[in-house]
Amino acid sequence: MTTSIEAVYDGGVFRPTRQVALADGTHVEVLVPTANANRDPRTVAARLAEVAARADRKGEVESTSRDHDRYLYVAEPKS
């Protein structure tokens, strides 16, 4: 079983940010993701809103799911 626990590293110790249902002395494996300099700082919700807005501007809301590849991977034409 895998459980994700948010924690803060403080004084050489990872401290959970909320109550954790583990007995004292329980051994766990902590995976710390490396920072990705190329990561898009926008939230997933912001990126999805941009995709939806592209379809809406073109008056093609109903085609958003049918043509999702076009909206996600094709650059908009330059005006």
Biopython code that builds the backbone (N, CA, C, O; Angstrom):
import numpy as np
from Bio.PDB.StructureBuilder import StructureBuilder

atoms = [
    (1, "MET", "N", (0.844, -1.176, 0.000)),
    (1, "MET", "CA", (0.000, 0.000, 0.000)),
    (1, "MET", "C", (0.891, 1.242, 0.000)),
    (1, "MET", "O", (1.919, 1.275, 0.676)),
    (2, "THR", "N", (0.493, 2.255, -0.757)),
    (2, "THR", "CA", (1.224, 3.514, -0.807)),
    (2, "THR", "C", (0.318, 4.632, -0.325)),
    (2, "THR", "O", (-0.843, 4.720, -0.724)),
    (3, "THR", "N", (0.852, 5.479, 0.527)),
    (3, "THR", "CA", (0.115, 6.636, 1.016)),
    (3, "THR", "C", (0.980, 7.865, 0.813)),
    (3, "THR", "O", (2.169, 7.854, 1.134)),
    (4, "SER", "N", (0.393, 8.913, 0.287)),
    (4, "SER", "CA", (1.128, 10.164, 0.094)),
    (4, "SER", "C", (0.927, 11.040, 1.325)),
    (4, "SER", "O", (-0.203, 11.292, 1.742)),
    (5, "ILE", "N", (2.027, 11.497, 1.896)),
    (5, "ILE", "CA", (1.972, 12.343, 3.087)),
    (5, "ILE", "C", (2.771, 13.604, 2.826)),
    (5, "ILE", "O", (3.958, 13.531, 2.509)),
    (6, "GLU", "N", (2.142, 14.748, 2.954)),
    (6, "GLU", "CA", (2.846, 16.017, 2.799)),
    (6, "GLU", "C", (3.626, 16.293, 4.077)),
    (6, "GLU", "O", (3.106, 16.129, 5.181)),
    (7, "ALA", "N", (4.874, 16.711, 3.919)),
    (7, "ALA", "CA", (5.718, 16.960, 5.086)),
    (7, "ALA", "C", (6.627, 18.156, 4.839)),
    (7, "ALA", "O", (6.816, 18.591, 3.703)),
    (8, "VAL", "N", (7.180, 18.675, 5.923)),
    (8, "VAL", "CA", (8.135, 19.782, 5.875)),
    (8, "VAL", "C", (9.453, 19.255, 6.416)),
    (8, "VAL", "O", (9.483, 18.586, 7.449)),
    (9, "TYR", "N", (10.544, 19.557, 5.716)),
    (9, "TYR", "CA", (11.866, 19.147, 6.194)),
    (9, "TYR", "C", (12.355, 20.230, 7.143)),
    (9, "TYR", "O", (12.493, 21.388, 6.748)),
    (10, "ASP", "N", (12.621, 19.860, 8.397)),
    (10, "ASP", "CA", (12.971, 20.839, 9.422)),
    (10, "ASP", "C", (13.997, 20.236, 10.376)),
    (10, "ASP", "O", (13.713, 19.257, 11.067)),
    (11, "GLY", "N", (15.167, 20.815, 10.409)),
    (11, "GLY", "CA", (16.190, 20.348, 11.345)),
    (11, "GLY", "C", (16.614, 18.915, 11.127)),
    (11, "GLY", "O", (16.908, 18.202, 12.087)),
    (12, "GLY", "N", (16.652, 18.476, 9.870)),
    (12, "GLY", "CA", (17.067, 17.120, 9.557)),
    (12, "GLY", "C", (15.976, 16.083, 9.698)),
    (12, "GLY", "O", (16.241, 14.885, 9.596)),
    (13, "VAL", "N", (14.741, 16.529, 9.933)),
    (13, "VAL", "CA", (13.625, 15.611, 10.142)),
    (13, "VAL", "C", (12.462, 16.008, 9.233)),
    (13, "VAL", "O", (12.158, 17.192, 9.093)),
    (14, "PHE", "N", (11.809, 15.014, 8.615)),
    (14, "PHE", "CA", (10.594, 15.273, 7.849)),
    (14, "PHE", "C", (9.425, 15.262, 8.821)),
    (14, "PHE", "O", (9.169, 14.254, 9.479)),
    (15, "ARG", "N", (8.720, 16.374, 8.911)),
    (15, "ARG", "CA", (7.580, 16.482, 9.830)),
    (15, "ARG", "C", (6.280, 16.570, 9.016)),
    (15, "ARG", "O", (6.106, 17.498, 8.227)),
    (16, "PRO", "N", (5.368, 15.603, 9.208)),
    (16, "PRO", "CA", (4.091, 15.638, 8.480)),
    (16, "PRO", "C", (3.331, 16.926, 8.792)),
    (16, "PRO", "O", (3.383, 17.434, 9.912)),
    (17, "THR", "N", (2.631, 17.442, 7.797)),
    (17, "THR", "CA", (1.865, 18.675, 8.005)),
    (17, "THR", "C", (0.502, 18.405, 8.638)),
    (17, "THR", "O", (-0.181, 19.343, 9.047)),
    (18, "ARG", "N", (0.097, 17.137, 8.723)),
    (18, "ARG", "CA", (-1.154, 16.776, 9.426)),
    (18, "ARG", "C", (-0.997, 15.401, 10.061)),
    (18, "ARG", "O", (-0.013, 14.701, 9.821)),
    (19, "GLN", "N", (-1.967, 15.029, 10.863)),
    (19, "GLN", "CA", (-1.937, 13.764, 11.601)),
    (19, "GLN", "C", (-1.751, 12.579, 10.663)),
    (19, "GLN", "O", (-2.391, 12.512, 9.613)),
    (20, "VAL", "N", (-0.877, 11.645, 11.033)),
    (20, "VAL", "CA", (-0.607, 10.455, 10.235)),
    (20, "VAL", "C", (-0.934, 9.221, 11.071)),
    (20, "VAL", "O", (-0.554, 9.139, 12.239)),
    (21, "ALA", "N", (-1.635, 8.268, 10.475)),
    (21, "ALA", "CA", (-2.036, 7.057, 11.191)),
    (21, "ALA", "C", (-0.951, 5.984, 11.094)),
    (21, "ALA", "O", (-1.150, 4.939, 10.473)),
    (22, "LEU", "N", (0.199, 6.258, 11.716)),
    (22, "LEU", "CA", (1.297, 5.295, 11.778)),
    (22, "LEU", "C", (1.761, 5.177, 13.218)),
    (22, "LEU", "O", (1.762, 6.155, 13.965)),
    (23, "ALA", "N", (2.152, 3.979, 13.597)),
    (23, "ALA", "CA", (2.673, 3.785, 14.949)),
    (23, "ALA", "C", (4.089, 4.353, 15.031)),
    (23, "ALA", "O", (4.830, 4.311, 14.049)),
    (24, "ASP", "N", (4.469, 4.880, 16.189)),
    (24, "ASP", "CA", (5.834, 5.375, 16.387)),
    (24, "ASP", "C", (6.817, 4.247, 16.084)),
    (24, "ASP", "O", (6.584, 3.094, 16.447)),
    (25, "GLY", "N", (7.906, 4.588, 15.421)),
    (25, "GLY", "CA", (8.923, 3.609, 15.082)),
    (25, "GLY", "C", (8.679, 2.894, 13.761)),
    (25, "GLY", "O", (9.492, 2.069, 13.345)),
    (26, "THR", "N", (7.562, 3.204, 13.093)),
    (26, "THR", "CA", (7.277, 2.580, 11.801)),
    (26, "THR", "C", (8.302, 3.048, 10.773)),
    (26, "THR", "O", (8.549, 4.246, 10.636)),
    (27, "HIS", "N", (8.896, 2.104, 10.056)),
    (27, "HIS", "CA", (9.851, 2.449, 9.006)),
    (27, "HIS", "C", (9.088, 2.759, 7.722)),
    (27, "HIS", "O", (8.190, 2.017, 7.326)),
    (28, "VAL", "N", (9.455, 3.858, 7.084)),
    (28, "VAL", "CA", (8.819, 4.259, 5.837)),
    (28, "VAL", "C", (9.893, 4.632, 4.820)),
    (28, "VAL", "O", (11.038, 4.890, 5.189)),
    (29, "GLU", "N", (9.531, 4.661, 3.561)),
    (29, "GLU", "CA", (10.423, 5.111, 2.503)),
    (29, "GLU", "C", (9.929, 6.481, 2.049)),
    (29, "GLU", "O", (8.760, 6.644, 1.701)),
    (30, "VAL", "N", (10.822, 7.457, 2.055)),
    (30, "VAL", "CA", (10.464, 8.815, 1.645)),
    (30, "VAL", "C", (11.041, 9.066, 0.263)),
    (30, "VAL", "O", (12.252, 8.963, 0.068)),
    (31, "LEU", "N", (10.186, 9.395, -0.698)),
    (31, "LEU", "CA", (10.613, 9.711, -2.058)),
    (31, "LEU", "C", (10.493, 11.220, -2.234)),
    (31, "LEU", "O", (9.410, 11.781, -2.067)),
    (32, "VAL", "N", (11.587, 11.870, -2.565)),
    (32, "VAL", "CA", (11.586, 13.318, -2.742)),
    (32, "VAL", "C", (11.794, 13.604, -4.229)),
    (32, "VAL", "O", (12.871, 13.342, -4.763)),
    (33, "PRO", "N", (10.769, 14.139, -4.902)),
    (33, "PRO", "CA", (10.925, 14.427, -6.335)),
    (33, "PRO", "C", (11.941, 15.544, -6.548)),
    (33, "PRO", "O", (12.001, 16.505, -5.781)),
    (34, "THR", "N", (12.733, 15.397, -7.602)),
    (34, "THR", "CA", (13.704, 16.439, -7.919)),
    (34, "THR", "C", (12.994, 17.597, -8.611)),
    (34, "THR", "O", (11.993, 17.402, -9.301)),
    (35, "ALA", "N", (13.514, 18.781, -8.423)),
    (35, "ALA", "CA", (12.933, 19.963, -9.061)),
    (35, "ALA", "C", (13.158, 19.882, -10.561)),
    (35, "ALA", "O", (14.216, 19.447, -11.015)),
    (36, "ASN", "N", (12.162, 20.302, -11.326)),
    (36, "ASN", "CA", (12.258, 20.309, -12.779)),
    (36, "ASN", "C", (12.231, 21.754, -13.238)),
    (36, "ASN", "O", (11.198, 22.419, -13.152)),
    (37, "ALA", "N", (13.357, 22.240, -13.724)),
    (37, "ALA", "CA", (13.466, 23.647, -14.133)),
    (37, "ALA", "C", (12.543, 23.979, -15.288)),
    (37, "ALA", "O", (12.168, 25.140, -15.454)),
    (38, "ASN", "N", (12.162, 22.989, -16.097)),
    (38, "ASN", "CA", (11.311, 23.243, -17.261)),
    (38, "ASN", "C", (9.828, 23.105, -16.955)),
    (38, "ASN", "O", (8.997, 23.207, -17.857)),
    (39, "ARG", "N", (9.494, 22.878, -15.717)),
    (39, "ARG", "CA", (8.097, 22.658, -15.347)),
    (39, "ARG", "C", (7.273, 23.924, -15.536)),
    (39, "ARG", "O", (7.697, 25.023, -15.176)),
    (40, "ASP", "N", (6.101, 23.747, -16.103)),
    (40, "ASP", "CA", (5.192, 24.859, -16.336)),
    (40, "ASP", "C", (4.616, 25.309, -14.996)),
    (40, "ASP", "O", (3.997, 24.504, -14.300)),
    (41, "PRO", "N", (4.805, 26.584, -14.613)),
    (41, "PRO", "CA", (4.360, 27.035, -13.297)),
    (41, "PRO", "C", (2.841, 27.184, -13.166)),
    (41, "PRO", "O", (2.324, 27.331, -12.058)),
    (42, "ARG", "N", (2.131, 27.147, -14.288)),
    (42, "ARG", "CA", (0.674, 27.285, -14.210)),
    (42, "ARG", "C", (0.049, 26.029, -13.622)),
    (42, "ARG", "O", (0.591, 24.932, -13.757)),
    (43, "THR", "N", (-1.072, 26.195, -12.982)),
    (43, "THR", "CA", (-1.769, 25.050, -12.413)),
    (43, "THR", "C", (-2.456, 24.266, -13.528)),
    (43, "THR", "O", (-2.665, 24.785, -14.624)),
    (44, "VAL", "N", (-2.799, 23.031, -13.241)),
    (44, "VAL", "CA", (-3.515, 22.208, -14.203)),
    (44, "VAL", "C", (-4.836, 22.892, -14.565)),
    (44, "VAL", "O", (-5.226, 22.904, -15.732)),
    (45, "ALA", "N", (-5.516, 23.455, -13.585)),
    (45, "ALA", "CA", (-6.791, 24.121, -13.843)),
    (45, "ALA", "C", (-6.618, 25.293, -14.806)),
    (45, "ALA", "O", (-7.456, 25.507, -15.683)),
    (46, "ALA", "N", (-5.533, 26.053, -14.646)),
    (46, "ALA", "CA", (-5.290, 27.192, -15.539)),
    (46, "ALA", "C", (-5.037, 26.716, -16.963)),
    (46, "ALA", "O", (-5.524, 27.325, -17.915)),
    (47, "ARG", "N", (-4.277, 25.629, -17.119)),
    (47, "ARG", "CA", (-4.010, 25.106, -18.462)),
    (47, "ARG", "C", (-5.278, 24.568, -19.104)),
    (47, "ARG", "O", (-5.495, 24.770, -20.298)),
    (48, "LEU", "N", (-6.125, 23.881, -18.326)),
    (48, "LEU", "CA", (-7.387, 23.370, -18.867)),
    (48, "LEU", "C", (-8.316, 24.514, -19.263)),
    (48, "LEU", "O", (-9.021, 24.428, -20.269)),
    (49, "ALA", "N", (-8.314, 25.578, -18.472)),
    (49, "ALA", "CA", (-9.141, 26.742, -18.803)),
    (49, "ALA", "C", (-8.689, 27.355, -20.124)),
    (49, "ALA", "O", (-9.522, 27.801, -20.913)),
    (50, "GLU", "N", (-7.391, 27.381, -20.373)),
    (50, "GLU", "CA", (-6.885, 27.915, -21.643)),
    (50, "GLU", "C", (-7.350, 27.065, -22.821)),
    (50, "GLU", "O", (-7.727, 27.597, -23.865)),
    (51, "VAL", "N", (-7.323, 25.745, -22.654)),
    (51, "VAL", "CA", (-7.783, 24.855, -23.723)),
    (51, "VAL", "C", (-9.266, 25.091, -23.992)),
    (51, "VAL", "O", (-9.679, 25.199, -25.147)),
    (52, "ALA", "N", (-10.058, 25.169, -22.944)),
    (52, "ALA", "CA", (-11.491, 25.392, -23.103)),
    (52, "ALA", "C", (-11.770, 26.745, -23.749)),
    (52, "ALA", "O", (-12.677, 26.862, -24.572)),
    (53, "ALA", "N", (-11.005, 27.759, -23.385)),
    (53, "ALA", "CA", (-11.204, 29.090, -23.962)),
    (53, "ALA", "C", (-10.892, 29.096, -25.452)),
    (53, "ALA", "O", (-11.557, 29.794, -26.217)),
    (54, "ARG", "N", (-9.899, 28.332, -25.872)),
    (54, "ARG", "CA", (-9.575, 28.257, -27.299)),
    (54, "ARG", "C", (-10.756, 27.739, -28.091)),
    (54, "ARG", "O", (-11.088, 28.288, -29.141)),
    (55, "ALA", "N", (-11.391, 26.694, -27.605)),
    (55, "ALA", "CA", (-12.536, 26.125, -28.308)),
    (55, "ALA", "C", (-13.705, 27.101, -28.289)),
    (55, "ALA", "O", (-14.402, 27.253, -29.293)),
    (56, "ASP", "N", (-13.923, 27.756, -27.168)),
    (56, "ASP", "CA", (-15.038, 28.678, -27.029)),
    (56, "ASP", "C", (-14.893, 29.876, -27.960)),
    (56, "ASP", "O", (-15.883, 30.322, -28.539)),
    (57, "ARG", "N", (-13.688, 30.405, -28.115)),
    (57, "ARG", "CA", (-13.465, 31.554, -28.993)),
    (57, "ARG", "C", (-13.822, 31.227, -30.428)),
    (57, "ARG", "O", (-14.241, 32.100, -31.187)),
    (58, "LYS", "N", (-13.656, 29.973, -30.796)),
    (58, "LYS", "CA", (-13.923, 29.580, -32.174)),
    (58, "LYS", "C", (-15.372, 29.133, -32.361)),
    (58, "LYS", "O", (-15.771, 28.733, -33.455)),
    (59, "GLY", "N", (-16.151, 29.203, -31.289)),
    (59, "GLY", "CA", (-17.549, 28.806, -31.379)),
    (59, "GLY", "C", (-17.720, 27.316, -31.599)),
    (59, "GLY", "O", (-18.721, 26.893, -32.178)),
    (60, "GLU", "N", (-16.772, 26.514, -31.154)),
    (60, "GLU", "CA", (-16.803, 25.074, -31.395)),
    (60, "GLU", "C", (-16.785, 24.288, -30.094)),
    (60, "GLU", "O", (-16.140, 23.242, -30.018)),
    (61, "VAL", "N", (-17.474, 24.767, -29.077)),
    (61, "VAL", "CA", (-17.415, 24.119, -27.771)),
    (61, "VAL", "C", (-17.728, 22.629, -27.852)),
    (61, "VAL", "O", (-17.073, 21.821, -27.194)),
    (62, "GLU", "N", (-18.725, 22.261, -28.655)),
    (62, "GLU", "CA", (-19.113, 20.859, -28.735)),
    (62, "GLU", "C", (-18.035, 19.972, -29.352)),
    (62, "GLU", "O", (-18.090, 18.751, -29.200)),
    (63, "SER", "N", (-17.048, 20.563, -30.051)),
    (63, "SER", "CA", (-16.012, 19.757, -30.684)),
    (63, "SER", "C", (-14.767, 19.605, -29.807)),
    (63, "SER", "O", (-13.800, 18.965, -30.221)),
    (64, "THR", "N", (-14.777, 20.176, -28.617)),
    (64, "THR", "CA", (-13.588, 20.150, -27.769)),
    (64, "THR", "C", (-13.101, 18.732, -27.504)),
    (64, "THR", "O", (-11.904, 18.473, -27.631)),
    (65, "SER", "N", (-13.975, 17.813, -27.143)),
    (65, "SER", "CA", (-13.520, 16.451, -26.862)),
    (65, "SER", "C", (-13.209, 15.691, -28.141)),
    (65, "SER", "O", (-12.275, 14.890, -28.177)),
    (66, "ARG", "N", (-13.982, 15.935, -29.187)),
    (66, "ARG", "CA", (-13.739, 15.234, -30.446)),
    (66, "ARG", "C", (-12.384, 15.624, -31.037)),
    (66, "ARG", "O", (-11.665, 14.775, -31.563)),
    (67, "ASP", "N", (-12.039, 16.906, -30.949)),
    (67, "ASP", "CA", (-10.808, 17.417, -31.550)),
    (67, "ASP", "C", (-9.774, 17.807, -30.505)),
    (67, "ASP", "O", (-9.009, 18.750, -30.709)),
    (68, "HIS", "N", (-9.745, 17.082, -29.381)),
    (68, "HIS", "CA", (-8.861, 17.481, -28.282)),
    (68, "HIS", "C", (-7.396, 17.551, -28.689)),
    (68, "HIS", "O", (-6.671, 18.415, -28.196)),
    (69, "ASP", "N", (-6.939, 16.668, -29.573)),
    (69, "ASP", "CA", (-5.529, 16.719, -29.993)),
    (69, "ASP", "C", (-5.208, 18.042, -30.686)),
    (69, "ASP", "O", (-4.134, 18.609, -30.490)),
    (70, "ARG", "N", (-6.135, 18.520, -31.488)),
    (70, "ARG", "CA", (-5.911, 19.786, -32.190)),
    (70, "ARG", "C", (-5.784, 20.928, -31.190)),
    (70, "ARG", "O", (-4.928, 21.798, -31.355)),
    (71, "TYR", "N", (-6.618, 20.939, -30.163)),
    (71, "TYR", "CA", (-6.574, 22.015, -29.177)),
    (71, "TYR", "C", (-5.347, 21.915, -28.270)),
    (71, "TYR", "O", (-4.795, 22.935, -27.856)),
    (72, "LEU", "N", (-4.924, 20.703, -27.965)),
    (72, "LEU", "CA", (-3.800, 20.537, -27.045)),
    (72, "LEU", "C", (-2.435, 20.651, -27.717)),
    (72, "LEU", "O", (-1.500, 21.175, -27.113)),
    (73, "TYR", "N", (-2.301, 20.176, -28.945)),
    (73, "TYR", "CA", (-0.970, 20.042, -29.524)),
    (73, "TYR", "C", (-0.685, 20.920, -30.733)),
    (73, "TYR", "O", (0.458, 20.984, -31.186)),
    (74, "VAL", "N", (-1.682, 21.586, -31.258)),
    (74, "VAL", "CA", (-1.466, 22.418, -32.437)),
    (74, "VAL", "C", (-1.491, 23.890, -32.027)),
    (74, "VAL", "O", (-2.427, 24.339, -31.365)),
    (75, "ALA", "N", (-0.473, 24.627, -32.420)),
    (75, "ALA", "CA", (-0.420, 26.052, -32.095)),
    (75, "ALA", "C", (-1.537, 26.784, -32.825)),
    (75, "ALA", "O", (-1.913, 26.416, -33.938)),
    (76, "GLU", "N", (-2.055, 27.812, -32.193)),
    (76, "GLU", "CA", (-3.085, 28.621, -32.820)),
    (76, "GLU", "C", (-2.500, 29.391, -33.997)),
    (76, "GLU", "O", (-1.334, 29.783, -33.954)),
    (77, "PRO", "N", (-3.278, 29.614, -35.035)),
    (77, "PRO", "CA", (-2.768, 30.393, -36.172)),
    (77, "PRO", "C", (-2.438, 31.810, -35.744)),
    (77, "PRO", "O", (-3.138, 32.401, -34.921)),
    (78, "LYS", "N", (-1.373, 32.347, -36.304)),
    (78, "LYS", "CA", (-0.982, 33.713, -35.986)),
    (78, "LYS", "C", (-1.829, 34.685, -36.774)),
    (78, "LYS", "O", (-2.095, 34.478, -37.958)),
    (79, "SER", "N", (-2.260, 35.766, -36.099)),
    (79, "SER", "CA", (-3.113, 36.729, -36.789)),
    (79, "SER", "C", (-2.303, 37.783, -37.495)),
    (79, "SER", "O", (-2.869, 38.675, -38.128)),
]
sb = StructureBuilder()
sb.init_structure("model")
sb.init_model(0)
sb.init_chain("A")
sb.init_seg("    ")
for serial, (resi, resn, name, xyz) in enumerate(atoms, 1):
    if name == "N":
        sb.init_residue(resn, " ", resi, " ")
    sb.init_atom(name, np.array(xyz, "f"), 0.0, 1.0, " ", f" {name:<3s}", serial, name[0])
structure = sb.get_structure()
